[in-house]
Amino acid sequence: MNQKSAELTTSVRNFSVQLSPTPRGARLARLLATEQLRSWGLPLDPARLVIAELANNASAHGRVPGRDFRLTLYVVGGTLRIEVTDTRGEQLPEPRTPAPDAESGRGLLLVEALAHRWGVTEGRFPRKTVWAELR
């Protein structure tokens, strides 16, 4: 029997990096991701805004001294999936409406507005992954 194997016509790309849960690590996540998206020939916005918010949240709210956070980018077909994994699995993010004069608290609202889908996956304790998908 002579069968031809089906060729994969969808390109799959990925990038992953571990960073310190600090403002500097969050900034580096955005910069490295921007360069990776550029090398893949993908639009930078709104992806880098979503990456900046998720990485900032990991450094501000998911920080555990001595434990890094991980940024992962996947491209499958026409969808970019952004994942940020931290080690504060007991604190799941929730979008909240901040007071009008509040200087912070709008990050997840921004992610919700820019992403086609987003959510949280609870990993092996103590990890959680906050993800967003852009088409």
PyMOL commands that place a pseudoatom at each C-alpha (Angstrom):
pseudoatom trace, name=CA, resn=MET, resi=1, chain=A, elem=C, hetatm=0, pos=[0.000, 0.000, 0.000]
pseudoatom trace, name=CA, resn=ASN, resi=2, chain=A, elem=C, hetatm=0, pos=[1.434, 3.344, -1.002]
pseudoatom trace, name=CA, resn=GLN, resi=3, chain=A, elem=C, hetatm=0, pos=[0.092, 6.252, 1.075]
pseudoatom trace, name=CA, resn=LYS, resi=4, chain=A, elem=C, hetatm=0, pos=[1.373, 9.774, 1.153]
pseudoatom trace, name=CA, resn=SER, resi=5, chain=A, elem=C, hetatm=0, pos=[1.613, 11.322, 4.596]
pseudoatom trace, name=CA, resn=ALA, resi=6, chain=A, elem=C, hetatm=0, pos=[-0.301, 14.524, 5.120]
pseudoatom trace, name=CA, resn=GLU, resi=7, chain=A, elem=C, hetatm=0, pos=[2.010, 17.492, 5.288]
pseudoatom trace, name=CA, resn=LEU, resi=8, chain=A, elem=C, hetatm=0, pos=[1.555, 20.016, 8.029]
pseudoatom trace, name=CA, resn=THR, resi=9, chain=A, elem=C, hetatm=0, pos=[0.425, 23.203, 6.336]
pseudoatom trace, name=CA, resn=THR, resi=10, chain=A, elem=C, hetatm=0, pos=[0.113, 25.281, 9.495]
pseudoatom trace, name=CA, resn=SER, resi=11, chain=A, elem=C, hetatm=0, pos=[3.300, 26.833, 10.795]
pseudoatom trace, name=CA, resn=VAL, resi=12, chain=A, elem=C, hetatm=0, pos=[3.957, 26.450, 14.508]
pseudoatom trace, name=CA, resn=ARG, resi=13, chain=A, elem=C, hetatm=0, pos=[6.442, 28.715, 16.260]
pseudoatom trace, name=CA, resn=ASN, resi=14, chain=A, elem=C, hetatm=0, pos=[7.288, 29.151, 19.917]
pseudoatom trace, name=CA, resn=PHE, resi=15, chain=A, elem=C, hetatm=0, pos=[9.507, 31.166, 22.208]
pseudoatom trace, name=CA, resn=SER, resi=16, chain=A, elem=C, hetatm=0, pos=[9.983, 30.813, 25.960]
pseudoatom trace, name=CA, resn=VAL, resi=17, chain=A, elem=C, hetatm=0, pos=[12.118, 32.622, 28.519]
pseudoatom trace, name=CA, resn=GLN, resi=18, chain=A, elem=C, hetatm=0, pos=[12.369, 32.690, 32.324]
pseudoatom trace, name=CA, resn=LEU, resi=19, chain=A, elem=C, hetatm=0, pos=[12.773, 36.072, 33.964]
pseudoatom trace, name=CA, resn=SER, resi=20, chain=A, elem=C, hetatm=0, pos=[13.088, 37.520, 37.437]
pseudoatom trace, name=CA, resn=PRO, resi=21, chain=A, elem=C, hetatm=0, pos=[9.789, 38.736, 38.922]
pseudoatom trace, name=CA, resn=THR, resi=22, chain=A, elem=C, hetatm=0, pos=[10.894, 42.354, 39.069]
pseudoatom trace, name=CA, resn=PRO, resi=23, chain=A, elem=C, hetatm=0, pos=[10.018, 45.489, 37.103]
pseudoatom trace, name=CA, resn=ARG, resi=24, chain=A, elem=C, hetatm=0, pos=[13.252, 44.936, 35.176]
pseudoatom trace, name=CA, resn=GLY, resi=25, chain=A, elem=C, hetatm=0, pos=[12.201, 41.343, 34.352]
pseudoatom trace, name=CA, resn=ALA, resi=26, chain=A, elem=C, hetatm=0, pos=[8.783, 42.559, 33.168]
pseudoatom trace, name=CA, resn=ARG, resi=27, chain=A, elem=C, hetatm=0, pos=[10.443, 45.171, 30.932]
pseudoatom trace, name=CA, resn=LEU, resi=28, chain=A, elem=C, hetatm=0, pos=[12.847, 42.574, 29.553]
pseudoatom trace, name=CA, resn=ALA, resi=29, chain=A, elem=C, hetatm=0, pos=[9.886, 40.272, 28.789]
pseudoatom trace, name=CA, resn=ARG, resi=30, chain=A, elem=C, hetatm=0, pos=[8.312, 43.003, 26.671]
pseudoatom trace, name=CA, resn=LEU, resi=31, chain=A, elem=C, hetatm=0, pos=[11.578, 43.814, 24.880]
pseudoatom trace, name=CA, resn=LEU, resi=32, chain=A, elem=C, hetatm=0, pos=[12.475, 40.183, 24.123]
pseudoatom trace, name=CA, resn=ALA, resi=33, chain=A, elem=C, hetatm=0, pos=[8.940, 39.407, 22.970]
pseudoatom trace, name=CA, resn=THR, resi=34, chain=A, elem=C, hetatm=0, pos=[8.926, 42.477, 20.718]
pseudoatom trace, name=CA, resn=GLU, resi=35, chain=A, elem=C, hetatm=0, pos=[12.115, 41.286, 19.015]
pseudoatom trace, name=CA, resn=GLN, resi=36, chain=A, elem=C, hetatm=0, pos=[10.728, 37.758, 18.671]
pseudoatom trace, name=CA, resn=LEU, resi=37, chain=A, elem=C, hetatm=0, pos=[7.495, 39.011, 17.099]
pseudoatom trace, name=CA, resn=ARG, resi=38, chain=A, elem=C, hetatm=0, pos=[9.514, 41.218, 14.756]
pseudoatom trace, name=CA, resn=SER, resi=39, chain=A, elem=C, hetatm=0, pos=[11.672, 38.237, 13.690]
pseudoatom trace, name=CA, resn=TRP, resi=40, chain=A, elem=C, hetatm=0, pos=[8.505, 36.242, 12.960]
pseudoatom trace, name=CA, resn=GLY, resi=41, chain=A, elem=C, hetatm=0, pos=[7.135, 39.116, 10.877]
pseudoatom trace, name=CA, resn=LEU, resi=42, chain=A, elem=C, hetatm=0, pos=[4.100, 39.573, 13.137]
pseudoatom trace, name=CA, resn=PRO, resi=43, chain=A, elem=C, hetatm=0, pos=[2.487, 42.888, 14.086]
pseudoatom trace, name=CA, resn=LEU, resi=44, chain=A, elem=C, hetatm=0, pos=[3.849, 44.256, 17.345]
pseudoatom trace, name=CA, resn=ASP, resi=45, chain=A, elem=C, hetatm=0, pos=[0.626, 45.783, 18.598]
pseudoatom trace, name=CA, resn=PRO, resi=46, chain=A, elem=C, hetatm=0, pos=[-1.524, 44.931, 20.435]
pseudoatom trace, name=CA, resn=ALA, resi=47, chain=A, elem=C, hetatm=0, pos=[0.654, 41.933, 21.410]
pseudoatom trace, name=CA, resn=ARG, resi=48, chain=A, elem=C, hetatm=0, pos=[3.350, 43.927, 23.194]
pseudoatom trace, name=CA, resn=LEU, resi=49, chain=A, elem=C, hetatm=0, pos=[0.724, 45.773, 25.248]
pseudoatom trace, name=CA, resn=VAL, resi=50, chain=A, elem=C, hetatm=0, pos=[-0.797, 42.472, 26.388]
pseudoatom trace, name=CA, resn=ILE, resi=51, chain=A, elem=C, hetatm=0, pos=[2.669, 41.041, 27.114]
pseudoatom trace, name=CA, resn=ALA, resi=52, chain=A, elem=C, hetatm=0, pos=[3.593, 44.146, 29.121]
pseudoatom trace, name=CA, resn=GLU, resi=53, chain=A, elem=C, hetatm=0, pos=[0.443, 43.888, 31.253]
pseudoatom trace, name=CA, resn=LEU, resi=54, chain=A, elem=C, hetatm=0, pos=[0.758, 40.149, 31.934]
pseudoatom trace, name=CA, resn=ALA, resi=55, chain=A, elem=C, hetatm=0, pos=[4.487, 40.379, 32.700]
pseudoatom trace, name=CA, resn=ASN, resi=56, chain=A, elem=C, hetatm=0, pos=[3.931, 43.397, 34.940]
pseudoatom trace, name=CA, resn=ASN, resi=57, chain=A, elem=C, hetatm=0, pos=[1.207, 41.497, 36.819]
pseudoatom trace, name=CA, resn=ALA, resi=58, chain=A, elem=C, hetatm=0, pos=[3.563, 38.528, 37.275]
pseudoatom trace, name=CA, resn=SER, resi=59, chain=A, elem=C, hetatm=0, pos=[6.247, 40.783, 38.726]
pseudoatom trace, name=CA, resn=ALA, resi=60, chain=A, elem=C, hetatm=0, pos=[3.848, 42.790, 40.908]
pseudoatom trace, name=CA, resn=HIS, resi=61, chain=A, elem=C, hetatm=0, pos=[1.289, 40.214, 42.075]
pseudoatom trace, name=CA, resn=GLY, resi=62, chain=A, elem=C, hetatm=0, pos=[2.838, 36.828, 41.271]
pseudoatom trace, name=CA, resn=ARG, resi=63, chain=A, elem=C, hetatm=0, pos=[6.184, 37.490, 42.863]
pseudoatom trace, name=CA, resn=VAL, resi=64, chain=A, elem=C, hetatm=0, pos=[7.698, 34.951, 45.208]
pseudoatom trace, name=CA, resn=PRO, resi=65, chain=A, elem=C, hetatm=0, pos=[11.302, 35.705, 46.251]
pseudoatom trace, name=CA, resn=GLY, resi=66, chain=A, elem=C, hetatm=0, pos=[13.714, 33.345, 44.525]
pseudoatom trace, name=CA, resn=ARG, resi=67, chain=A, elem=C, hetatm=0, pos=[11.202, 32.135, 41.916]
pseudoatom trace, name=CA, resn=ASP, resi=68, chain=A, elem=C, hetatm=0, pos=[11.117, 33.357, 38.328]
pseudoatom trace, name=CA, resn=PHE, resi=69, chain=A, elem=C, hetatm=0, pos=[8.178, 33.812, 36.001]
pseudoatom trace, name=CA, resn=ARG, resi=70, chain=A, elem=C, hetatm=0, pos=[8.054, 32.415, 32.472]
pseudoatom trace, name=CA, resn=LEU, resi=71, chain=A, elem=C, hetatm=0, pos=[6.890, 34.104, 29.277]
pseudoatom trace, name=CA, resn=THR, resi=72, chain=A, elem=C, hetatm=0, pos=[5.913, 31.806, 26.418]
pseudoatom trace, name=CA, resn=LEU, resi=73, chain=A, elem=C, hetatm=0, pos=[4.721, 32.777, 22.958]
pseudoatom trace, name=CA, resn=TYR, resi=74, chain=A, elem=C, hetatm=0, pos=[3.119, 30.282, 20.585]
pseudoatom trace, name=CA, resn=VAL, resi=75, chain=A, elem=C, hetatm=0, pos=[2.012, 30.955, 17.045]
pseudoatom trace, name=CA, resn=VAL, resi=76, chain=A, elem=C, hetatm=0, pos=[-0.251, 28.357, 15.497]
pseudoatom trace, name=CA, resn=GLY, resi=77, chain=A, elem=C, hetatm=0, pos=[-1.754, 29.320, 12.165]
pseudoatom trace, name=CA, resn=GLY, resi=78, chain=A, elem=C, hetatm=0, pos=[-3.112, 32.823, 12.558]
pseudoatom trace, name=CA, resn=THR, resi=79, chain=A, elem=C, hetatm=0, pos=[-3.252, 32.865, 16.373]
pseudoatom trace, name=CA, resn=LEU, resi=80, chain=A, elem=C, hetatm=0, pos=[-0.640, 34.190, 18.791]
pseudoatom trace, name=CA, resn=ARG, resi=81, chain=A, elem=C, hetatm=0, pos=[-0.958, 32.746, 22.295]
pseudoatom trace, name=CA, resn=ILE, resi=82, chain=A, elem=C, hetatm=0, pos=[0.799, 34.633, 25.069]
pseudoatom trace, name=CA, resn=GLU, resi=83, chain=A, elem=C, hetatm=0, pos=[1.354, 32.802, 28.367]
pseudoatom trace, name=CA, resn=VAL, resi=84, chain=A, elem=C, hetatm=0, pos=[2.846, 34.122, 31.584]
pseudoatom trace, name=CA, resn=THR, resi=85, chain=A, elem=C, hetatm=0, pos=[3.393, 31.558, 34.332]
pseudoatom trace, name=CA, resn=ASP, resi=86, chain=A, elem=C, hetatm=0, pos=[4.192, 32.538, 37.914]
pseudoatom trace, name=CA, resn=THR, resi=87, chain=A, elem=C, hetatm=0, pos=[4.355, 30.762, 41.261]
pseudoatom trace, name=CA, resn=ARG, resi=88, chain=A, elem=C, hetatm=0, pos=[1.469, 32.435, 43.081]
pseudoatom trace, name=CA, resn=GLY, resi=89, chain=A, elem=C, hetatm=0, pos=[-1.184, 29.871, 42.198]
pseudoatom trace, name=CA, resn=GLU, resi=90, chain=A, elem=C, hetatm=0, pos=[-3.276, 30.799, 45.222]
pseudoatom trace, name=CA, resn=GLN, resi=91, chain=A, elem=C, hetatm=0, pos=[-3.872, 34.303, 43.798]
pseudoatom trace, name=CA, resn=LEU, resi=92, chain=A, elem=C, hetatm=0, pos=[-5.952, 34.079, 40.630]
pseudoatom trace, name=CA, resn=PRO, resi=93, chain=A, elem=C, hetatm=0, pos=[-6.382, 37.317, 38.683]
pseudoatom trace, name=CA, resn=GLU, resi=94, chain=A, elem=C, hetatm=0, pos=[-9.775, 38.933, 38.280]
pseudoatom trace, name=CA, resn=PRO, resi=95, chain=A, elem=C, hetatm=0, pos=[-10.578, 42.040, 36.263]
pseudoatom trace, name=CA, resn=ARG, resi=96, chain=A, elem=C, hetatm=0, pos=[-11.899, 44.753, 38.552]
pseudoatom trace, name=CA, resn=THR, resi=97, chain=A, elem=C, hetatm=0, pos=[-13.257, 48.177, 37.904]
pseudoatom trace, name=CA, resn=PRO, resi=98, chain=A, elem=C, hetatm=0, pos=[-10.961, 50.596, 39.718]
pseudoatom trace, name=CA, resn=ALA, resi=99, chain=A, elem=C, hetatm=0, pos=[-12.030, 53.931, 41.116]
pseudoatom trace, name=CA, resn=PRO, resi=100, chain=A, elem=C, hetatm=0, pos=[-11.947, 56.685, 38.469]
pseudoatom trace, name=CA, resn=ASP, resi=101, chain=A, elem=C, hetatm=0, pos=[-9.007, 58.382, 40.178]
pseudoatom trace, name=CA, resn=ALA, resi=102, chain=A, elem=C, hetatm=0, pos=[-7.015, 55.145, 40.756]
pseudoatom trace, name=CA, resn=GLU, resi=103, chain=A, elem=C, hetatm=0, pos=[-3.558, 55.082, 39.191]
pseudoatom trace, name=CA, resn=SER, resi=104, chain=A, elem=C, hetatm=0, pos=[-3.528, 51.311, 38.643]
pseudoatom trace, name=CA, resn=GLY, resi=105, chain=A, elem=C, hetatm=0, pos=[-5.826, 48.310, 38.402]
pseudoatom trace, name=CA, resn=ARG, resi=106, chain=A, elem=C, hetatm=0, pos=[-6.777, 48.475, 34.721]
pseudoatom trace, name=CA, resn=GLY, resi=107, chain=A, elem=C, hetatm=0, pos=[-4.312, 45.915, 33.308]
pseudoatom trace, name=CA, resn=LEU, resi=108, chain=A, elem=C, hetatm=0, pos=[-6.665, 42.966, 32.979]
pseudoatom trace, name=CA, resn=LEU, resi=109, chain=A, elem=C, hetatm=0, pos=[-9.385, 45.232, 31.593]
pseudoatom trace, name=CA, resn=LEU, resi=110, chain=A, elem=C, hetatm=0, pos=[-6.902, 46.210, 28.883]
pseudoatom trace, name=CA, resn=VAL, resi=111, chain=A, elem=C, hetatm=0, pos=[-6.044, 42.548, 28.210]
pseudoatom trace, name=CA, resn=GLU, resi=112, chain=A, elem=C, hetatm=0, pos=[-9.753, 41.723, 28.046]
pseudoatom trace, name=CA, resn=ALA, resi=113, chain=A, elem=C, hetatm=0, pos=[-10.331, 44.541, 25.532]
pseudoatom trace, name=CA, resn=LEU, resi=114, chain=A, elem=C, hetatm=0, pos=[-7.356, 43.691, 23.272]
pseudoatom trace, name=CA, resn=ALA, resi=115, chain=A, elem=C, hetatm=0, pos=[-7.358, 39.876, 23.274]
pseudoatom trace, name=CA, resn=HIS, resi=116, chain=A, elem=C, hetatm=0, pos=[-9.780, 37.662, 21.409]
pseudoatom trace, name=CA, resn=ARG, resi=117, chain=A, elem=C, hetatm=0, pos=[-9.729, 35.310, 24.407]
pseudoatom trace, name=CA, resn=TRP, resi=118, chain=A, elem=C, hetatm=0, pos=[-7.920, 35.212, 27.711]
pseudoatom trace, name=CA, resn=GLY, resi=119, chain=A, elem=C, hetatm=0, pos=[-8.003, 33.146, 30.865]
pseudoatom trace, name=CA, resn=VAL, resi=120, chain=A, elem=C, hetatm=0, pos=[-6.143, 31.448, 33.680]
pseudoatom trace, name=CA, resn=THR, resi=121, chain=A, elem=C, hetatm=0, pos=[-4.973, 27.856, 33.849]
pseudoatom trace, name=CA, resn=GLU, resi=122, chain=A, elem=C, hetatm=0, pos=[-4.116, 26.475, 37.248]
pseudoatom trace, name=CA, resn=GLY, resi=123, chain=A, elem=C, hetatm=0, pos=[-0.940, 24.437, 36.999]
pseudoatom trace, name=CA, resn=ARG, resi=124, chain=A, elem=C, hetatm=0, pos=[0.776, 22.057, 39.333]
pseudoatom trace, name=CA, resn=PHE, resi=125, chain=A, elem=C, hetatm=0, pos=[0.777, 23.895, 42.665]
pseudoatom trace, name=CA, resn=PRO, resi=126, chain=A, elem=C, hetatm=0, pos=[1.997, 26.538, 43.196]
pseudoatom trace, name=CA, resn=ARG, resi=127, chain=A, elem=C, hetatm=0, pos=[1.889, 27.618, 39.522]
pseudoatom trace, name=CA, resn=LYS, resi=128, chain=A, elem=C, hetatm=0, pos=[-0.716, 29.384, 37.432]
pseudoatom trace, name=CA, resn=THR, resi=129, chain=A, elem=C, hetatm=0, pos=[-0.613, 30.565, 33.842]
pseudoatom trace, name=CA, resn=VAL, resi=130, chain=A, elem=C, hetatm=0, pos=[-2.415, 33.667, 32.633]
pseudoatom trace, name=CA, resn=TRP, resi=131, chain=A, elem=C, hetatm=0, pos=[-2.861, 33.496, 28.872]
pseudoatom trace, name=CA, resn=ALA, resi=132, chain=A, elem=C, hetatm=0, pos=[-4.264, 35.592, 26.065]
pseudoatom trace, name=CA, resn=GLU, resi=133, chain=A, elem=C, hetatm=0, pos=[-4.865, 34.844, 22.396]
pseudoatom trace, name=CA, resn=LEU, resi=134, chain=A, elem=C, hetatm=0, pos=[-4.663, 37.325, 19.541]
pseudoatom trace, name=CA, resn=ARG, resi=135, chain=A, elem=C, hetatm=0, pos=[-5.632, 36.574, 15.952]
for i in range(1, 135): cmd.bond("trace and resi %d" % i, "trace and resi %d" % (i + 1))
show_as sticks, trace
zoom trace
